[in-house]
Amino acid sequence: MEYRINRLGHQGDGIADGPVYAPLTLPGEVVTGRLEGERLQDIRIVTPSEDRVKPPCRHFKSCGGCQVMHASDDFVAAWKTDVIRRALEAQGIAAPMRPILTSPEQSRRRAGFAARRTKSGALVGFHGRASDTIVEIPDCRLIAPALREGIEVARDAALCGGSRKAVLSVLVSDSLEGLDVAVTGGKPLDQALLTELAALTERHRLARLTWDGEGIAMRAAPTIAVGAARISPPPGAFLQATEHGQASLISAMREALSGASSVVDLFAGCGTFSLPLAQSAEVHAVESEAAMLQALDLGWRHASGVKKVTTEVRDLFRNPILPEDLKGFDGVVIDPPRAGAEAQCQKLALAQIPRIGFVSCNPVTFARDAKVLIDGGYDMLWVQAVDQFRWSTHVELAASFRLSHM
C-alpha cells in the first residue's frame, strides 16, 4: 500500500493520513512500507520530495543524533520557523518572524556520549535511532573538532570504570583550558579507580574530570567567554550548545533590552545574558542553583568594564518574583526551561516593566506565556528563531516585548 506524506511532525517523522508515522520521509513524498500499529517500517520512497538531499554524514541512517539531515537546509529552516509560527497561531498570536539563524556544521561545543565496555575494548558514540544500541560516530558532522578527543576520553573511561552491563554517560564540553568531562553511571570509586582516572586526566590533558558528581582531578578551572567576562561553570551546568547560538541569543537580548538601565535576569544560569547586559546596565540575576550563581558572581568580579551585578538564589516556579518586588527595573530577560514560566509571566504582566526579552527552547510553552504577556498589555515586536541543534527537531527562539503604551 502506498502512503502520501502530508506533513512533518514535531519529532521529525513524516505523517500520512491515519495518522501513519513514517521516519525519514518528507512532505509530498509517496512511500510504501510495512505498517506496525501507527508506524511504518521498511520504508521505500516511491516519489521523492524535491527537498530530499543526500545526508552529508555517513552515520545518519543508524545514528539517532540527527533527525532531518535528509532534508535541504532551506526546508529545515522553513519547517522550524513554521513550528514556532503554528505554536503562536494556536494562541491567536501573530508576530513578525525574522529569518532563522542556523549554527554551522561541526560547531557543537558540548556532547553527551554513551560508552560501554565490550569483550574486546569499548564502544563509544550516540544511541541509535529509536534504540538503546550505541552507534560509533568517528565522522560526526555535528561536534566541533575539539570534541573528537572526547570520544577517546569516553573510551578510556569505559575501559577503566565501566562495565559490560551498564552504559556510561560521558558529557564533554569544550572550554578555553581544554575538555571538561562529567561521567555518570560508572563503577563506585576506590583508590585503584581514582589512580586510573587521575592518569586519564593527565593523558588527555583534560581541564576537569568529574565522576558521578565527585571531582576527580582539575588541571585548570574550565572557563568559557561570555561577553567581557569568563565564567567557570559547575560540572554538568547548562551551556548554550554552540558559540554561534550563544552569540545570536545575546545579540537578540541586547536589542530587546536596549535603553534599559536596570535589568532583572530570570533563570539566569551562569550568566549567559547577565554578564553581556552588564556592559550597559545594572543586572540582578535570579537562579535556583547556587553553584551557577557563584560562577556568575566570580566571572563578574574578574571582568572589566561591567556595571554592578547582584545575585539571588530563588526557585521561580514555586516562588515567582512579585510585581511589587520588580519595581525599579526597566528591563527583564527571561530564559526558562522547557516547561516555560507561566506563573512568573503572570507576575511580569502585572509589574508592567517596559521591556522584556524572552528566550525559549519550547515554542508551545513560549506561545502560552507570550499570550499572558500580550493579554497583560504587551506587544510582541519580533521573534527570532535560532537553530543551534542543526539537523535535529530542536529549535530555540528569542523575542522582544514592549508595553503597548510606550
ABEGO torsion letter per residue (X at the ends): XBBBBABBBAAGBBBBBOBBBBBGBBBGBBBBEBBBEABBBGBBBABBBAABBBBABAAAAABAABAAAABBAAAAAAAAAAAAAAAAAAAGBBBBBBBBBBBBBGABABBBBBBBBBAAEBBBEBBBBGBABBBBBAABAABBAAAAAAAAAAAAAAAAABBAABBBBBBBBBBAAEBBBBBBGBBBBBAAAAAAAAAAAAAAGBABBBBGGBBABBABBBBBBBEABBBBBBBGBBBBABAAAAAAAAAAAAAAABGBABBBBBGAEAGAAAAAAAAABBBBBBBABAAAAAAAAAAAAABBGBBBBBBBBBBAAABBBBAAAABGBABBBBBBBAAEBAAAAAAAAAAGBABBBBBBABAAAAAAAAAAAAAAGBBBABBBBBBABBGBABBBBBBBBBBAAX
